């Protein structure tokens, strides 16, 4: 069931020394955590590459974050496959 616009929450966060208003269905603490992680990643990349402008810094942050996401997704898939195979093996051993 889709959530209505009335259920949306607005929260203002600071990322890379700029304020952004985030609108969505997630809880404010979740939005703050995500925003904090984005800010942290941007600071890390900026420290290593101080000459980057904001747009390039944002793109590099997105690329790094998506790379980490894909790796975690692959690890999760491998783990789920392992669990599934182990459960199938255990089921056959109990027959």
C-alpha positions as CSV (number, residue, x, y, z in Angstrom):
1,X,0.0,0.0,0.0
2,X,1.4,3.4,-1.0
3,X,2.0,6.0,1.6
4,X,0.4,9.3,1.1
5,X,2.1,12.7,0.8
6,X,0.7,13.4,4.3
7,X,2.9,10.7,5.7
8,X,6.0,12.3,4.4
9,X,8.5,13.8,6.8
10,X,10.7,16.8,6.3
11,X,14.1,17.1,7.9
12,X,16.9,19.6,7.3
13,X,20.4,18.1,7.3
14,X,23.8,19.5,6.6
15,X,26.1,17.8,4.1
16,X,29.4,19.3,3.0
17,X,28.6,22.5,4.9
18,X,25.3,23.0,3.0
19,X,21.8,22.6,4.3
20,X,19.4,20.3,2.5
21,X,15.7,19.6,3.2
22,X,15.0,15.9,2.7
23,X,11.4,14.9,2.2
24,X,10.4,11.2,2.5
25,X,8.8,8.5,4.4
26,X,11.9,7.4,6.4
27,X,12.2,8.3,10.1
28,X,14.2,11.4,10.9
29,X,16.9,9.4,12.7
30,X,17.4,7.3,9.6
31,X,17.7,10.4,7.4
32,X,20.2,11.9,9.8
33,X,22.3,8.7,9.8
34,X,22.3,8.5,6.0
35,X,23.1,12.2,5.7
36,X,25.9,11.9,8.2
37,X,27.5,9.0,6.2
38,X,27.3,11.0,3.0
39,X,28.9,13.9,4.7
40,X,31.6,11.7,6.2
41,X,32.3,10.1,2.8
42,X,32.5,13.6,1.1
43,X,35.0,14.8,3.8
44,X,37.2,11.7,3.3
45,X,37.3,12.2,-0.5
46,X,37.8,15.9,-0.1
47,X,40.8,15.3,2.2
48,X,42.4,13.1,-0.4
49,X,41.5,15.5,-3.3
50,X,41.3,19.0,-1.9
51,X,41.1,20.7,-5.3
52,X,37.8,19.1,-6.3
53,X,34.8,21.4,-6.8
54,X,31.5,20.5,-5.1
55,X,30.0,18.8,-8.3
56,X,33.0,16.6,-8.8
57,X,33.2,15.8,-5.1
58,X,29.5,14.8,-5.2
59,X,30.0,12.6,-8.3
60,X,33.0,10.9,-6.8
61,X,31.1,10.3,-3.5
62,X,28.2,8.8,-5.5
63,X,30.6,6.5,-7.5
64,X,32.4,5.4,-4.3
65,X,29.2,4.8,-2.5
66,X,27.6,2.8,-5.4
67,X,30.8,0.7,-5.7
68,X,30.6,-0.2,-2.0
69,X,26.8,-0.9,-2.4
70,X,27.4,-3.3,-5.3
71,X,30.2,-5.1,-3.4
72,X,27.9,-5.5,-0.4
73,X,25.0,-6.7,-2.6
74,X,27.3,-9.3,-4.2
75,X,28.5,-10.5,-0.8
76,X,24.9,-10.7,0.4
77,X,23.9,-12.7,-2.7
78,X,26.8,-15.1,-2.1
79,X,25.9,-15.5,1.5
80,X,22.2,-16.2,0.7
81,X,23.2,-18.8,-1.9
82,X,25.5,-20.4,0.6
83,X,22.7,-20.5,3.2
84,X,20.3,-21.9,0.7
85,X,22.7,-24.7,-0.4
86,X,23.5,-25.5,3.2
87,X,19.8,-25.7,4.1
88,X,19.1,-28.0,1.1
89,X,22.0,-30.2,2.1
90,X,20.8,-30.4,5.7
91,X,17.2,-31.2,4.5
92,X,18.6,-34.1,2.4
93,X,20.7,-35.4,5.3
94,X,17.6,-35.5,7.5
95,X,15.5,-37.6,5.1
